[in-house]
Amino acid sequence: MGLEDKFNNSAENTTGKVKEGVGRATDNERLETEGRADQTRANIKQAGEKIKDAFRS
């Protein structure tokens, strides 16, 4: 997995955590759900990159 991909996935995951936290603090269900979706998307991308790395080795 490239360093840039790791950084982007980590940034997306962190953004999702922040959105989820802000949504929870402000009682905004839409923002909280959007944050969880961002985290899930980042985790799926990261898993895909790990699978690609496994086949490259």
N, C-alpha and C positions, 0 to 999 in steps of 0.2 A: 504494500500500500504506500502510495506516495505521501510525502510529508504534507503537501498541500491538501490532499484529500483528508488526511487525519485532522488537519487544522480546521477545514471547512465542516467536517462532521462534528467535531468538538464544539465549534462555534454555534452550529445549529442546535445542538443538544443543550448548550448553556442558554441560548436564547429561549428555547422551549421551557427550561426550568424557571427562568425569570418571568416569562409570560404566565406560566401556571401559578407561580407565587403571587404575582400581582393580581391575577384573576381571583385567587382564593382570598387575598387580603381585602379586595374591593367588592367581593361577592358578585363577581362578573363571571358567570358560568361559561359564556362564549369564549372569553379570553383564556380561562383555565383549560377548557377543552382544546383550544387551538395550541396552547403550550404543550399539552400532552401529545398532540398529533405531531408537532415539530420534533419532539424527543423520539417518538416512535420512528418517524421518517429517518432521522439521523442514525438511529440504531440499525435500521434495515440497511441503509447505505454502508454502514461500517461492516456489517456482517457480509454483505456482497463483496466488499473489498478484501476481506479476510479469505473468502472462498477463492477469489481470483489469485491471491498470493499463494494459497495452498497448491493450486494447479501449476503455478509458475515454478515452484521449487522442485 
